[in-house]
Amino acid sequence: MEQKDIKLRSNKVKLYYLHGGEGEFSLVFLHGWCINAQYWQDQLDHCTEQYSVYAIDLAGFGKSTAQREDWTIQEYALDVAEFIDALGLSKVILLGHSMSGEIMLEIALQKNPAIIGVVGVDNFKFIDVEFTAEQMEQFQAFYPLLQNDFKTHAPAYAERMLFHPLSPKLVIERVKADFASANPDISFAVFTNLMQYSSTVPEKLENLPYELYLINTDFPPTNLAGLENHCKNGFRVYSLSNAGHYPMIEKTAEFNRLLDQALSAITSRN
């Protein structure tokens, strides 16, 4: 796997990425909040014989940087869209974990002809779910904690909310360490914008020009009724049990098997 970087957005963004393979179809892997491209290593190794694969460190995370004040989903989508164009990629399938589901969605809505499909990983699980007043109050109370002491409360949030009782301890500690070492100002800005963006997701899903593929854990389960209400071009959910929010490193073999199914379904149509 080659390690590379590229300057984009008038040289204001420098993206580090991993690349391997020379297949007809290009897979672009986008990681979740506060982690990095290395979380996709097993999938890159698995897919490199059949596909051309790319895994990006999003700006402000991992080894990637950007000169900007706006850490929005829209800005990240512009970064990735320009990455695809700059490398001249075609027959692109976007794969987005966690918050990158929203980035993936925003890119897809631009209707770039190079993109042929999207695969989300543990996202869009709560479409049309109404949270209780108590749940909303607890969530709002988390904001100042995260803002005032990110290094303490981000890992605590991960341990409390993002793992299954059977999640491997090494995975939990890896995620907590990455959360603790993330840039607190950028990470908090991204988190805040993500929460604002999430309210627009149901409407945006209605305009998604592709069938939506999701590889989600059932902890908690995906609200299928919400997806049925908004995914006008259809959706498929491949479910994993006994895993937390990071199925690609918690249950690698099973995840890769489901990934193969999703990719085969998309490529067979193209």
Buried (B, 14 or more C-beta within 10 A) or exposed (E): BEEEEBEBBEEEBBBBBBBBBEBEBBBBBBBBBBBBBBBBBBBBBBBBEBBBBBBBBBBBBBBBBBEBEEBBBBBBBBBBBBBBEEBEBBBBBBBBBBBBBBBBBBBBBEEBEBBBBBBBBBBBBBBEEEEEEEEEEEEEEBBEBBBEEBEEBBBBBBBEEBBBEEBBEEBBEBBBEBBBEBBBEBBBBBBBBBEEBBEEBBEBBEEBEBBBBBBBBBBEEBBEEBBEBBBEEEBBBBBBEBBBBBBBBBBBEBBBEBBEBBBEBBBEEE
